[in-house]
Amino acid sequence: MSVVDIPEDVFESIRIPDREKDKELKVELAVSLYSRGALSFGKARQLADVSHDRFQEILADREIERHYTEEELEEDLQYGKELFLPY
C-alpha cells in the first residue's frame, strides 16, 4: 500500500471531523481521479472503499458523467455475476 504524505498542519486545518478525514480524503481522491479518467470506475470505487451503488450516487450528486469503457463493462458484468449469481 502507498501512503500520501500530507503535512500535519495542512491535515489539521481540513474542516472535516477528525474521525471522517481519512475516509473523505479517499473519496475525494477517487472522485477526482475518476473524473480525470485516471482511474476506472471499479478502481475508483475500490479506492473510495464504498459500494458500487454508493460510488455511482456520489458521482451523480456531483454531476460527474460516467465514462464507460470495455474494461468497465467487464467490471460491471463481474459485479452483476457476484450480486445475482453468488455460487
Stockholm file with secondary structure:
# STOCKHOLM 1.0

chainA/1-87         MSVVDIPEDVFESIRIPDREKDKELKVELAVSLYSRGALSFGKARQLADVSHDRFQEILADREIERHYTEEELEEDLQYGKELFLPY
#=GR chainA/1-87 SS CCCCCCCHHHHHHSSSCHHHHHHHHHHHHHHHHHHTTSSCHHHHHHHHTCCHHHHHHHHHHTTCCCCCCHHHHHHHHHHHHHHHCCC
#=GC SS_cons        CCCCCCCHHHHHHSSSCHHHHHHHHHHHHHHHHHHTTSSCHHHHHHHHTCCHHHHHHHHHHTTCCCCCCHHHHHHHHHHHHHHHCCC
//
